[in-house]
C-alpha cells in the first residue's frame, strides 16, 4: 500500500476521531478540565485560520482573539509528511480544535492549547506587567525547580536564591541541567516550582503539579501559557506568566516564516497573573 493510500485511510476516519478526542484525556486531568470549562464558549466561536510554524503555532478566532502554543514538530503521530488534521481548519467550530487538547499527537494537542489561549484571551483578569523574577516571592534560602530551561530567567534566579535545579529533555545530567524525568521526584523538596506550559501539550503537567503541591510558589510560564485563573482553580498554581498578542498580522508572519519567541517578542506583551489564595 502506498503512503498516499495510507494517508487517505487515516483521513477517512479523522473527523470521527476528533469528536471522540477527549476520550484520550483521563478524567480529572487538566486537559479534561479545560475542555469541560471552555466547551460552551467554544461552541460560540469559529476558527478563522491556523498557522503551524516550526517554532510555534497560532489559532485565530472570529472575534479576533489569537492563541499561541509551542510546536513539537518532531513528535507527531502523522503517517504522512503533512499534518493530517481536520480537512479545512478554517471555518470549523473552536470546539473541534479544543477537543484536540487531549490527543496523544503533539501537533494536535498544541492546536488544542492554542485554541484554549484564544478562547481565554479576553477573559477579565488582573494583569501584572514586568519580569517574572520580579513578580515572584523569592527568598535567599529558596530551592527553585525549573521544568524547561528558560535561560534568561535561570540566570537571574541563580543570583537570587540558594539553589536552582533545571530539568530538561535530556538523557543524562549535565553540569547545569538534570533529565526531565527526575523533576517529579525533586519538586516536593523545592520552595518554588517553575513549570513550562509545554507540559500541557505533552501531558506531563498533572504529575508535576501533584509533585509541586506543597511549594510556596508554583508558576506556569512560557508563550503557551493560558492566562486564565479560572482554568487553574483548585490546582497548586499561584501564578501564570505568558503573553498577550498585540500585533496579530506581524505575529502570524513571524510564525509562518518559522520564527520563534525571539523574533515575535516585540509583537506580544509579557504578562503575569496572580491566582487568588
N, C-alpha and C positions, 0 to 999 in steps of 0.2 A: 504494500500500500504506500502511495507517495505521500510526502509531507503535506501537500495541499489537500488531499483527501482526509488525512488525519485532522487537519485544521477544520475542515468543513464538518466533520463528525462532531467535534467538540462544540463548534459554534451552534449546531442544531439543537443542542441541549442547554445552551448557555443561559438564556433568559430564565428558564425554569430553575436552574441552579442559583441564579441571582436572587430570585424571590425567596429561596429557602436558605440564603446565605447565613442568616443568623443562627441556624442550627449548628454551625461550627463554633459559635461563641457560647461558651458554657454559661449556664445561669449563674448569676452572682458576680460575673466578671464586669469590668468597666466597659468593655465592648457592648455587652448586652444592656447594661445600664444606660449608656449613651444612646443606644438605639431606642430604648423604651421612652427615654426622656424627650427625645427630639422627633419621634415619629410623626406626631400630629403636625408640628410646624413644617416638617419636611414635605408632607403631603401638599402643602400650600405653595410650594416653590418648584420651579423648573430650572434645569441646568442650561445655561446659555452656551457655555463652552468649557472645555477642559484641556489643559496643556500638560503633557507628560514629558518633562525635561530630564536631562541627565543627572541633575543635582536635586531638583525639586519639581513638584507638580502643583498645579493650581486648578481650582474649580470656581467658576463664576456663576452666580445665580441671577435670576431675572430681576431681583431687587438691587442688583449692583454689588452685592456682597461677594467678597473674594476670600477663599480659604487656601492655605498652603499646607504642604506636607512633604517630608523628605522622600526621595525616590530610591528605593532599594532595587536598583536596576539589575543587579546580579543575582537577585533572589526571587525569581518569579517561576511559577509552575507552568508557564506557557510552553506549548509544544512547538510553536512556530517562532519565527524571528520577529513577528509583530505581536503587539498586545491583543489578546483575544477577548477584550472586554465587550461591553454592550455594543450591539450593531447600531451605532449612532448615539453617542453620549449626549450631544447637544439636543435639547428638546425633551429629554426624559425627565421624569419626576426625581426630585432630590432624594426622595425616599429610596429609590432603587440604588443610588450610589451610597447612601447611608448604610444600606444593608451589606455593603461590601466590607465594612469595618471588621466584621468577624471572620473574614476569609483568611485561609492559610497562605494565600498568594500575597506576597508583599506589595505588589503593584496595586492589586485590588484593595487591600487594606489601606494603603496610602490614599487612594481615591476616597475611600470611606472617611478617613480622618480629615482630608482636605474639605470634604463636604461638611463635616462637623464644625470645622473652623469657619466656614462660610455661613452656616446656619446661626452661629453664635456671635458673628462679628459685630452686630448692632445691639447685642444684649446689654441692658443697663448694668453698669458696674462702676466702682470707684477705682480709677486707674492711677497708678503710681509711675511717674516718669523718673528715669535715672538708671544707673548701673545696678545690676542685681547684687553685687558685692556691697554696695552702699545701702541697699534696702534690707539686707539680712541682719539679724541679731547675732553678730559674730562676737566670740569671746576668745581671749588668748589661749585658753585651756582646751578649746574645741578640737575634736577629731572630725573631719569632714570626709564623707564618702561621696565621690562624684562618679556617677554612672554615665559614661560618654565623655570623651575628652574635649572640653571647651577650653582651649589653650589660653586665651586672654584672661578668662575668669580664673583658671587654675593658677596662673602666675600671681594674680592679685591676692587670691585666697592664701597661698603659701606664705605670704608676708604677714598675714593677719591671724593665723591660727597655729595651734601646736602641731597638728598633723593633717596631711591631706593624702587620701588614697584615691587614685583614679583607676577606674575599671573600664577596659576597652575590649573590643572583639579581637583579641589576640590569643594565640595558642599557649604561649609561655610568658612568664613575667619578664619585664624589662626593668631598667634602672628607675623608671618613672611611672610605670603602669602595671596593673595586675589584670589577669584574664577576667572578662565579664562574668564568667561562671562562678567566681568567688564572691561576687557582690552580695548575694543573699545571705551568706554566712557572716559577712563583715558589717553590714549596715546596722544590725542590732547593737553593735558596740560603738556606733557613731553618735555624735551630738546633732549633726546636721547631715541631711541626705539631699544631694542634687541629682535629679534623675532626668535624663534626656527624654523628650516627648516621643522619640522614635520607638521607645519601648511600647507605645500604644499600637504601633504598626506590627512589631514582631511578637506582640502578646506576652511580653515578659513583665509588664507593668504590675500585674496583680501580685505576683510573688515578691517583687521588690517593695511594693507598698506595705505588704504584710511584714516584711523584714524590717522596714523603717518605722513601724507604727509607734515606737517609743522615742524617736528622735525629736528634739526640740523644734527643729525646722525641717520640713520636707518640701522641696521645691521641684516642680516640673518646669523644665526650661528648653528653649530652642524655638525656632521658627514654626515648628509643627504643633506647638502648644495651644490647646483650646483655652482661651482666656475667659472661661466660664466657671465662676464659683459654684453655680448650681450643679454642674456635672460632677464636681468633686466633693459634694456634700456627703458627709459620712465616711470620708477617707481620712488618712493622716495628713493629707496635703495642707500646708499652711500658706503657700504662695505659688502663683503661676507667673512665669516670665516668658513672654512671647512677643509677637509683633502685630502691628495694625497696618494694613496696606494703605498707603497714601496716594500712590500713583499707579492705578491698575494697568494702564496701557504700557507704561515703562517696565513694570514688573513682569508682565506677560512676555514682553520682548526678550528680556534677560533669560527667562525660563526657556523660551523657545530656542535661544541661542546656546543653551547648555550651561548657563551661568548658575552660580550658587549665591549663598548669603553675602559673600564678599562683594559681589557685583550689584546685587539688588538692595543692599543695606540702605542706600540713600533714598530708596523708594518706599521704605517702611519706617514705622516708628517703633522703637523698643519700649515695651510697657510691662509693668508688673501689676499684679492684682493680689491683694492680701485677702485670704479667706477668713471669715469670722471664726472665732474660737469655738 
